[in-house]
Amino acid sequence: MTFTDEHDLESHLRQLIKSQITTKHPYIYAFENKKAVDVVICRDGKEPAVFFLEVKLFQAKHGRLGIGTGGGTGYQPEIIARSPHYLETHLRWVIVDSRQTVPSFLFIPTSIVAKYLSGKTISAKFNNIQLGIFRQVTAFSESQLIDEMSKWLLQ
């Protein structure tokens, strides 16, 4: 399976949550629409919480794994720069390399993403995640991703 763009990957993740997590835990569901972050997941029930996914897809034609809207601005760079505690625990980045024929998924907190910034900081020039992240961070198969996501959402 390959993804044509980040929107395609986001849709796939929403479908995975719906079919593999919501079916077992109906009080956990992903919103279809987005504004600030790519995917919002709501956990209702006795211990309600809101979780967020930031989705990045590396495409060789772009040659980079960019974040934000350019010039060091946007929601993603601000999350990394400010590193709010709530988002460190309630936000995960799902990063996929589209060059793989069978996708594997990085499922990581912002603190790990921050270690792989080009130039090691958010700035007007460097708004990319180093591709070395794919070699150095453990990736998950789709079924492992579902297991890890379920554990995170049930914390």
C-alpha positions in Angstrom: 0.0 0.0 0.0 1.3 3.4 -0.9 -0.1 6.9 0.0 -0.4 9.6 -2.6 -0.2 12.5 -0.2 -0.6 13.4 3.5 -4.4 13.7 3.1 -4.5 10.1 1.9 -2.4 9.0 4.9 -4.7 11.0 7.3 -7.8 9.3 5.8 -6.2 5.9 6.2 -5.3 6.6 9.9 -8.9 7.7 10.6 -10.2 4.5 9.0 -7.8 2.4 11.0 -9.0 4.1 14.2 -12.6 3.6 13.2 -12.3 0.0 12.2 -9.7 -1.3 14.6 -10.0 0.8 17.8 -13.5 2.4 17.8 -15.1 -1.0 17.1 -13.5 -2.4 20.4 -13.8 0.9 22.3 -16.8 2.8 21.0 -16.0 5.8 23.2 -12.8 6.4 21.3 -13.3 8.0 17.9 -11.5 10.3 15.5 -13.1 13.4 14.1 -13.4 13.6 10.4 -12.6 17.3 10.1 -9.5 19.1 11.0 -8.4 22.7 11.7 -5.2 23.0 13.7 -3.9 19.5 13.8 -4.3 16.7 11.3 -6.4 14.2 13.3 -8.3 14.8 16.6 -9.3 11.8 18.6 -11.9 12.0 21.4 -12.1 9.5 24.3 -15.4 9.8 26.0 -16.5 7.8 29.0 -15.4 7.9 32.6 -12.0 9.5 31.9 -12.5 11.8 28.8 -9.6 13.2 27.0 -8.6 14.6 23.6 -5.7 13.3 21.6 -4.0 14.6 18.5 -2.1 13.2 15.5 0.3 15.1 13.4 0.8 13.3 10.1 3.9 13.6 7.9 4.5 11.7 4.7 7.9 11.8 3.1 7.6 12.0 -0.7 10.8 11.7 -2.8 9.4 14.3 -5.3 9.5 16.9 -2.5 12.9 15.9 -1.4 12.3 16.8 2.2 10.0 16.2 5.2 8.8 19.7 5.8 6.9 21.1 8.8 4.8 24.2 9.2 3.8 26.7 6.6 7.3 28.2 5.8 9.5 30.7 7.4 9.4 28.9 10.7 5.7 29.6 11.2 2.6 27.3 11.6 1.2 25.1 14.2 3.7 22.3 13.9 6.8 24.5 14.5 5.1 26.1 17.4 4.3 22.8 19.0 7.9 21.8 18.7 9.3 25.1 19.9 7.0 25.5 22.9 6.8 21.8 23.8 3.6 22.0 25.9 3.4 19.1 28.4 -0.2 18.3 27.5 0.7 17.8 23.9 3.8 15.8 24.8 1.5 13.2 26.3 -1.6 13.8 24.1 -0.1 14.3 20.7 1.8 11.8 18.5 3.4 12.2 15.2 2.8 9.5 12.6 5.5 9.7 10.0 5.7 7.5 6.9 8.3 7.1 4.1 6.4 6.8 0.9 9.4 5.1 -0.8 8.6 1.9 1.1 6.3 -0.5 -0.8 4.9 -1.8 2.6 4.5 1.2 4.8 5.9 1.3 8.3 4.9 3.9 10.7 6.8 6.0 13.1 4.6 6.8 16.1 6.5 9.3 18.3 6.1 12.2 20.6 7.2 15.7 19.8 10.3 15.4 21.9 11.6 12.7 19.5 10.7 14.8 16.4 12.6 17.8 17.9 15.8 15.7 18.0 15.7 15.3 14.2 15.1 18.9 13.1 17.4 20.1 10.4 19.6 22.7 12.0 18.5 21.3 15.4 16.1 24.2 15.8 13.0 25.9 14.3 14.0 28.9 12.2 13.1 30.7 9.0 15.5 28.5 7.0 15.3 25.0 8.6 11.8 23.6 8.8 12.5 20.0 8.0 12.8 16.7 9.8 16.0 14.9 9.0 15.4 11.7 6.9 17.8 9.9 9.3 14.7 9.6 11.6 13.7 6.6 9.4 16.9 4.8 10.1 17.3 5.6 13.7 13.8 5.4 15.2 11.9 2.1 15.4 9.0 1.9 13.0 5.9 -0.2 13.4 3.9 -2.3 11.0 0.2 -1.3 10.6 -0.9 -3.9 13.2 1.8 -2.8 15.7 0.7 0.8 15.1 -2.9 -0.1 16.0 -1.6 -1.8 19.2 0.6 1.2 20.2 -2.2 3.7 19.4 -4.7 1.7 21.4 -2.3 1.7 24.4 -1.7 5.4 24.1 -5.5 6.2 23.8 -6.3 4.0 26.8 -3.7 5.5 29.1 
